[in-house]
Amino acid sequence: MLNLLSGIWQLGWVWGLGFLLARRMRPALPYGYWLAVSFGLGEAALSGVYFMLGLVGGLRFWVLVPIAVGISLAVLPAWWREGQGMLRAAVPYFRQSPLAGLITGFILTWYFLGVCVPEREVDSVWYHLGVPLYYITHGGAIQLVPFNMPSHYPMNLHLHYTFSLLAGNDTTAKMFIYGHFIPMLILLASAVRRYGRREWSLFAVAVYLCCLHFRMPVMVNVERGVYFYVFLSSVLLWYSLETNSNRWFILSSVFCGMAMGTKFNGLLFGFVPQWLFLALRYFLWKRASWREGLIRLALFTVIAWLLYSPWMIKSFLYTGNPMYPMLEEIFPTQEEFVPAMRSNANNHGLNILKSKSIGEFVGQVETNILWLLYNADLIFFLGLMSLGLLLALRPKRWFSPVTQLLFAYLLFPMLWGSDVARLYAANYGVVVLGITLAVSWLSRQLRRGRWLSLLVLISLLVTFTQQRLYYLSSPNIRWFGDVHLSEPARRAWLIERGHFTEPLFRMKDWMDAHIAPEEELYGYRTGYLFYLDRKSIVSDAHFGEQMDAWLQQGAEAAAGKLTGLGVDLVLYKRHPGVTPAKAIETAWQEFVDRYLELIHEEGDVFLYRFQAAGKNGPR
């Protein structure tokens, strides 16, 4: 329970810092916009602080926790004032739209229960949590993580997980990222009120929460942050142009940079459509002089890319490619990183770059649409129909959201691979706003038109529930709202689903009692070792693949690789019924005989001390 409360605390002091930073902006912004901007400013400012601390090895408990305590004390008066205001502002929305309010409460509760179980997704424990854990267990510094391709992605939001893991555990991080729903939904409701009417605000919120691609149970990926910053940047951009305000324009650029520095799809679905929107406004429709247009485009670009540039510099220094592991077609990359980059491109490359012909390009778009049809993504198709209606109506008041909605769909063909919908959902703030505007217009035109909104909500809820229940019924999840917060309950949950094993947990307890925490561990055929909660090499998702490649070069070559990593201990897990290739198994036995000394064993798990010079000294 303390770990869950630590996540709520982290969310509170981050947002509270934003209240202090944005207090002078409040009179000039709609209240919902101001609340979202406050959260974005607090998180963005702390992302910069984390990055600077990471450069000097400052991602440590005795640095971050005192900072959190100090900020918490400073923001208590602001939270006392704003908390009451937020509740008063929310009540009328729920009174006007009780059904949408019930759906909103149901789905948010469903997601919250997902926070209360241990993390189990490979990407989350290997990448989203594994990289911050590596930083805090290896001197508290941002650094190269061995053989971990996702560690080269931008990590504005991941750096906040260093505090989550120091103050709590994976539940703390899950609660923190779950909290990103709140400012996002507030912003969406406020945008609907600005471009439509307040009684439709909660309708939009309920539609947004029915998105199938918010993974269940809530996983510690950073999509919540990307989606929030893309939409916040878009809404502020429209507001800045409508009010002719340079201040909001600069803030929009800052938040676009935050989206880009959180994940790459923030670049494709945040920066690109907003840049195109500005270019269209100034150069085609000539809403101002070309000179002003060039200045605005240059300013927007420079600010956004400045926020992203620290991660480009880091990637360039380590790999030679500032966008690694993306865009191999444009940037050169050091040879050792090329295989991983090409593997990644199969799922995450751009269709326009990967396709060798127009037919292949069109075929990939068709594949992506069929994938969305298979997953019954009603929001995608409702948004497309709404776009057609809104373009036909061409209401001047809705010019900005409709134009950006158009660009969102024009960019859909750029996607490539199996993660289509999850990546494209960065646009769903704009898409849902478009759906709401279209449905609200139709409801006024049709007899008994309010039934249309009811039909949309019920259809989305039924589809959402059916898809999520199917997902949760898979054998390695079987969740259905369980709560596992105590350490014994967490262990039982992980063991039952095969994500961690009882011998591995017994080995963890033995190591905690007998092995110094600073000793470096490498796992072979163990799966990901996140729940050992100690200093270890964060290798590829299955660990053994890398060691197998080294063993094929010979025992001495493998020993040299481990020596270069500074390995002290090797953990090995024998898999019953799995027979490795004979050559690899022979090389492993030779490696054990020459370089490893057995320290302890628990069932099928063996802990060895690695002797770099060999048991009998160098040969």
Secondary structure, 3 states (H helix, E strand, C coil): CHHHHHHHHHHHHHHHHHHHHHHHHHHHCCHHHHHHHHHHHHHHHHHHHHHHHHHCCCCCHHHHHHHHHHHHHHHHHHHHHHHHHHHHHHHHHHHHCHHHHHHHHHHHHHHHHHHCCCCCCHHHHHHHCHHHHHHHHCCCCCCCCCCCHHHHCCCCCCCHHHHHHHHCCHHHHHHHHHCCHHHHHHHHHHHHHHHCCHHHHHHHHHHHHCCCCCCCCCCCCCHHHHHHHHHHHHHHHHHHHHHCCHHHHHHHHHHHHHHHCCCCHHHHHHHHHHHHHHHHHHHHCCCCCHHHHHHHHHHHHHHHHHHHHHHHHHHHHHHCCCCCCCCCCCCCCCHHHHHHHHHHHHHHCCHHHHCCCHHHHHHHHHHHHHHHHHCCCHHHHHHHHHHHHHHHHCCHHHHHHHHHHHHHHHCHHHCCCCCHHHHHHHHHHHHHHHHHHHHHHHHHHCCCCHHHHHHHHHHHHHHHHHHHHHHHCCCCCCCCCCCCCCHHHHHHHHHHCCCCCHHHHHHHHHHHHHCCCCCCEEEECCCCCHHHCCCECCCCCCCHHHHHHHHCCCHHHHHHHHHHHCCCEEEEECCCCCCCCHHHHHHHHHHHHHHEEEEEEECCEEEEEECCCCCCCCC
